Amino acid sequence: MAELRLGPLLRYADGSSATVWVEASRPCTAEVRCADGARGEARTFQVAGHHYALVPVTGLTPGTTTPYDVLLDGTQVWPLPDATDPSQRFPPSVIRTSHGDDGVRVAFGSCRWAAPPADEHDPVGPDALDTLAARMAADPDGERPDVLLLLGDQVYADETSEATRRWLAARRDLSDPPGNEVADYEEYTRLYYESWLDPEVRWLLSTVPSCMIFDDHDVIDDWNTSAAWLDDMRATPWWRERLLSGLMSYWVHQHLGNLSPVELAADPLYAAVRELPDGTDELRAFACKADGDPASVRWSYRRDFGRVRLLMVDTRAARVLDEESRAMLDPGEAEWLREQALTERGSYDHLLIGTSLPWLLPHLVHDAEAWNAALCRGERGARWARFGEDLRRRADLEHWAAFPASFAALTELIAEAGSGAEAPATVLVLSGDVHHAYVAEPAWPSGAPDARVLQLTCSPVHNSIPLSIRLGFRFGWSAAARALGRRFARHGRCGRPPVDWRKKGGPWFGNQIMTLTLRGRSARLRLEQAQPDSALKTVEESALTPT
């Protein structure tokens, strides 16, 4: 009998359809049956000895909430039939469909270490996703997100837990590179099991649709920070397998669920993998092509939630690393972003740009990254260039500010999308990565766009930040830091950025999640932090548009 190994994850949902992702123990037919009669089924496909299905569910009624069951070869496997422990009992998983111009509640965050078992000490404090799930489970009819955006570092391939290290040690000699980091596809699956079998997170992901994008730790810290970095990694014997496995496992576990049923039906790789008895070689060939020619693959995607447009942007794999033409996005990716932001602007009231790396940083950090980019480009000679490359890697200087041309292009695009008669009410850049939360507002020298433009950063969901870094980020917003940053910029012969900005809120530290409530042309923001008593405490709540 087939067993449910991982999932279900409710991924896509609109007014009449949804997709549900599962992993089974063997080949089988996965089926989703909803209480209102809607259903769907799909045969599993195989990758590296694992069996997955992404089940399309059709016939849903707009504006409804319906419980669902998951069956494998006709046998119910979800809800879990053996969940006898009261602490593991949750309300039924549901699919909630949108209805016309209803508002949307978007929760987002990034950077989640898997939480330890409930009976073990958690060194970084309560998990914000666990805490959100506990609140929802206690009040099934209460407020809940309509979609959860996970903005990178869903798994940490380079920072494994003690439990995972023991598992790795039973599998291979950890004295050989890459040591206690993951090395291949099977070891990546271990990370997803550890993260997504957490009971609270498993139920949460089964009942709230999710959109995901990778960041560096999904593969390795500083992934694609520079051409020199990539050359060094390619010279190591273990890097190629690590990267290919990272891309393959991301495609299976995260990327597929980001796509709509229409996009899935048109995806030739998805069709090929499903048709083959074993899709491993086909998927590996795809990953090899993505490694050799990053422009051949698009990980970015668009989702529309009524009159809210979300553009999730790949800021890792799509980079151009040559120092003379360094860019956060390759030309094709940049054109895609521009097209998606400007097409039919009158059809959306809010534009959300999801980018794991913040666009607007504390001023000192921004200027230091722009200065470092100039040094690495050779503005101050070869010796400074070598110093700059070493500093870039040690200090993680690789955000939008470290790609000055891309920073300027994104700034220009945001201003264009937010201006004119068809301007939305807001253009909001949603980010994570930096292990704290803040709100920043830009100001253009030639006048502000018609839309309210904000950088909203929320991280981590479940991780930590040293006290020294906390103090550094606080200092980074100060007048003294700004003056210091300008000295860096002058040394690097950097021009002033095309936009100025100021901090409107924060910085806030802790395990946290940010929620946007978007209804009509109104927008509200709430930031909540996980507390030791399994509660979420509101630390900031404000209107982003006039009421």
Disulfide bonds with the S-S distance in Angstrom:
none
